[in-house]
C-alpha cells in the first residue's frame, strides 16, 4: 500500500495524525482488530486535511467502522465567461430581413452539391448554409450585454421615474435655501 501511494504521489491520511490505538481501528471481525480502511489524497492536497477519525459506533459495512476525513476548501473566485459573438437571429423577425435570408438560403441550396453525401454530411452542409446566410444578413453581436433585460419597463414606469426626479430636484433646491 505504501509503495502504491508513493508511486502515485498520494498521501495516506490515516498516518498524518497521532491517535490512540483504539481510535485507529477500522475493522473488527471478532477478537482480531486492525486498520484496513484508508483515505488517500494527492500530495498537494495534504495541507487541506484537518483531521481523519474513526466513528466507532457507526458501521458502514458489516464489521467495518466509518472512517471520516475533515478537509478545508477555499472558496474559488467565479470568473466571468469570455464573450463569444453570436448571430443576431432576432433580426429575422423583421419581414424585409426574413425575405432576404430566405432568398440567400434558397440560392445557396441550389448551388450546393448534394450527391454522394451521407445524412450527417448532408445535415452539416445545410447547417453551414443557414448559419453563413444568417451571419451575412443579420450580423454578429459585438460585445456582452450592457444592461440586463428590462421587460417590466414601460411608459407608466418611465413617467413615474420622471415625476420622482422632478420632485427630488425641487426638494433638493428647497433644502439648500
C-alpha positions, 0 to 999 in steps of 0.5 A: 500500500505504501509503495502504491501511494508513493508511486502515485504521489498520494498521501495516506491520511490515516498516518498524518495524525497521532491517535490512540490505538483504539481510535485507529481501528477500522475493522473488527471481525471478532477478537482480531482488530486492525486498520484496513480502511484508508483515505488517500489524497494527492500530495498537494492536497495534504495541507487541506486535511484537518483531521481523519477519525474513526466513528466507532459506533457507526458501521458502514459495512458489516464489521467495518467502522466509518472512517471520516476525513475533515478537509478545508476548501477555499472558496474559488473566485467565479470568473466571468465567461469570455464573450463569444459573438453570436448571430443576431437571429432576432433580426429575422423577425423583421419581414424585409430581413426574413425575405432576404435570408430566405432568398440567400438560403434558397440560392445557396441550396441550389448551388450546393452539391448534394450527391454522394453525401451521407445524412450527417454530411448532408445535415452539416452542409445545410447547417453551414448554409443557414448559419453563413446566410444568417451571419451575412444578413443579420450580423454578429453581436459585438460585445456582452450585454450592457444592461440586463433585460428590462421587460417590466419597463414601460411608459407608466414606469418611465413617467413615474421615474420622471415625476420622482426626479422632478420632485427630488430636484425641487426638494433638493433646491428647497433644502439648500435655501 
